[in-house]
Amino acid sequence: MPRKKRYPRPKRFSNKPKYDSRGHRSPIYIKWREDVKKRDGKRCQWPNCGCRNKNSLEVHHIKTWAKYPALRFVLANGITLCKRHHAFVKGKEVDYEVFFLKLLECQMIRKLKKNRKK
């Protein structure tokens, strides 16, 4: 009985685009996320959380990605949250906008006071 001719298997994910539709893998988005995490000391900014696990930290847009495209990569429009708190605020961004902006304002005031003492 003759052997069947084998064809090479197609490479998986070979047609996968380099960047996803929202640009989460783009260099500018990756840099923005890293800059926000660095500014926040690589810890969750939710009061009394203090999560520092690098794998559980995510960067959240204060003003939504879809409604405010001009603010997508503005440092002041991002805040570092752990996965737990990020999941908690997803879908309720409008309710937490003022809260997150106040958190960032307090953070900046603390940094200014610390720098004045030096």
Legacy VTK file of the C-alpha trace (Angstrom):
# vtk DataFile Version 3.0
C-alpha trace
ASCII
DATASET POLYDATA
POINTS 118 float
0.000 0.000 0.000
1.485 3.355 -1.037
2.172 5.943 1.630
0.114 9.100 1.724
1.915 12.237 0.727
2.415 14.498 3.740
2.037 18.202 3.446
3.798 20.549 5.855
1.614 21.755 8.660
0.636 25.392 8.454
2.395 27.626 10.927
0.047 28.615 13.678
-0.608 32.281 14.249
1.457 33.232 11.203
-1.255 35.675 10.110
-1.508 37.230 13.548
-1.037 41.009 13.309
1.937 42.541 15.077
-0.339 44.907 16.995
-3.824 44.220 18.263
-6.744 46.442 17.255
-6.463 48.704 20.317
-2.701 49.018 20.085
-1.899 47.357 23.418
1.347 46.000 21.982
2.453 49.226 20.344
5.726 50.707 21.652
4.071 53.983 22.678
1.393 52.146 24.708
3.969 49.902 26.387
6.085 52.960 27.294
3.011 54.781 28.651
2.155 51.807 30.896
5.711 51.573 32.190
5.860 55.339 32.849
2.603 55.246 34.825
3.816 52.267 36.897
7.124 54.027 37.563
5.362 57.243 38.641
3.139 55.236 41.008
6.068 53.402 42.565
4.983 50.068 41.041
2.185 49.643 43.554
-1.589 49.697 43.486
-2.878 53.219 44.138
-6.123 52.080 45.736
-6.112 53.356 49.347
-4.734 50.803 51.822
-4.049 48.164 49.149
-0.305 48.475 48.617
-0.121 45.451 46.290
3.392 45.263 44.815
3.195 41.975 42.947
4.502 42.899 39.487
2.306 40.296 37.815
-0.899 41.631 39.336
-0.405 45.309 38.440
-2.349 46.873 35.578
-2.586 50.427 34.303
-6.062 51.930 34.091
-7.158 54.869 31.927
-8.940 57.418 34.119
-10.705 58.998 31.150
-11.814 56.116 28.937
-9.794 54.935 25.950
-12.754 55.070 23.548
-14.237 58.443 24.504
-10.984 60.389 24.931
-8.507 59.327 22.208
-6.398 62.464 22.728
-5.712 61.399 26.334
-4.736 57.800 25.592
-1.025 58.303 26.196
-1.092 61.236 28.623
0.691 60.259 31.833
-1.866 62.042 34.019
-4.654 59.918 32.514
-3.309 56.657 33.925
-3.262 55.048 37.343
-1.755 51.772 38.544
-4.176 49.276 40.051
-3.904 45.622 41.047
-5.997 43.170 39.045
-8.573 42.982 41.840
-9.228 46.720 41.963
-8.998 47.108 38.187
-11.734 44.481 37.748
-13.756 46.286 40.421
-13.787 49.617 38.530
-14.151 48.269 34.975
-17.418 49.424 33.501
-17.777 52.063 36.237
-15.045 54.406 34.997
-17.275 57.490 35.057
-18.085 56.895 38.731
-14.386 56.694 39.679
-12.951 59.488 37.489
-13.011 62.151 40.202
-11.772 59.680 42.833
-8.702 58.742 40.754
-7.935 62.358 39.848
-8.042 63.256 43.569
-5.694 60.348 44.339
-3.209 61.629 41.761
-3.558 65.185 43.067
-2.758 64.031 46.621
0.165 61.990 45.301
1.629 65.034 43.539
1.162 67.270 46.603
3.036 64.699 48.739
5.877 64.595 46.216
6.106 68.395 46.114
6.224 68.635 49.904
8.884 65.938 50.044
11.014 67.780 47.456
10.683 71.118 49.316
12.107 69.584 52.495
15.284 68.565 50.663
LINES 1 119
118 0 1 2 3 4 5 6 7 8 9 10 11 12 13 14 15 16 17 18 19 20 21 22 23 24 25 26 27 28 29 30 31 32 33 34 35 36 37 38 39 40 41 42 43 44 45 46 47 48 49 50 51 52 53 54 55 56 57 58 59 60 61 62 63 64 65 66 67 68 69 70 71 72 73 74 75 76 77 78 79 80 81 82 83 84 85 86 87 88 89 90 91 92 93 94 95 96 97 98 99 100 101 102 103 104 105 106 107 108 109 110 111 112 113 114 115 116 117
